[in-house]
């Protein structure tokens, strides 16, 4: 696992201690501890001309040693945020409207400055900027000087300083593991020093920031080290849990809630009004209906299917067909707006992502596909307070859903085979699948429909 210095640990703690029910602008986080008037730092990003300026108070800027230290802190912060983002610990979503803005002004004293052709006034005190690398007070004295970053470093800065911040649970695990190791090391050092009765020695290790452009191009294929640690810990206790499960008596368990196979079908408008033909002899337990697609398409049979499945006493579920070229947050909001009647005994919201989700004849960035899908999933989870399910095939998942974070979400696996069990995508090797779409040729009153299998307790199907 990557080691973090004290400044980086402070940043990790600040991120995980954010007390907000909603995701926040990343600039709000940065203004809370780094880009403050008291610290004498500010950041202005000029998107149109593609440069960013890191400002320091004039007295600090003119002192080469202090200036060097501040630059190291700034680049260290940018590097840390990029590391967290590229490894799935945080997500930073940049909406289209934010990309249309020409300039961003980041400091806690700035009061909604607006770009102009002349001087840009930054706050009520009259501080202003009229050139790229200086900020003046109202008496025209230079109070800040700036260091200009362009090209690749500009890209790194904009990658983490603009947008809405979403925090993964993996980050909280990372912080917990990091602090636990720190306590363990401190305790060992204390015992050692007492045993040999020597004076306390503090070793200061200064790691100079080493900027690597290649780190910006890292992909999300590799699992995070902290996740591996947690997986190993889970592996240690899982056999004991399974043993207890096998020893447990089923006498107190309701007969209708024991582990067994339950069967279901999934439908859309292409199946017509098929729900009315389902009856007791079909031995079906659940029906999953297509609800929405993209940001504007509602399945024409969804409303009637959704109502009729409930009337027939079946467990119901709803899925959204995901389009990678459309905004993930808008898709999530659209989906949720159409399933607002989702209840606690309905299956959790489902997202269908497959080859048809990709735009035709256009190469896509696999990293962006994964980041956007995670944004969709996190938004659904936050708004619905349910853990969404991913529907996909093994081939598609192994190519496009390669980041280990996806294993946090249950899998509805599409694989048509006569085998007793399907082959599971790499990311879900440990967790396995929740629902298996086994074939597309189940017959309901001579009409063909997709056939699904769920093994477990009936109540866990919608848990």
Beta strands, then each sheet from edge to edge (+ up, - down):
strand 1: 24-25
strand 2: 41-46
strand 3: 51-57
strand 4: 90-93
strand 5: 103-106
strand 6: 120-121
strand 7: 128-131
strand 8: 134-136
strand 9: 142-150
strand 10: 164-167
strand 11: 260-267
strand 12: 286-293
strand 13: 297-298
strand 14: 315-321
strand 15: 350-352
strand 16: 389-393
strand 17: 411-414
strand 18: 435-444
strand 19: 447-456
sheet 1: 1+ 10- 4+
sheet 2: 5+ 2- 3+ 9- 8+ 7- 6+
sheet 3: 13+ 12- 11- 19+ 18- 17- 16- 15- 14-
end
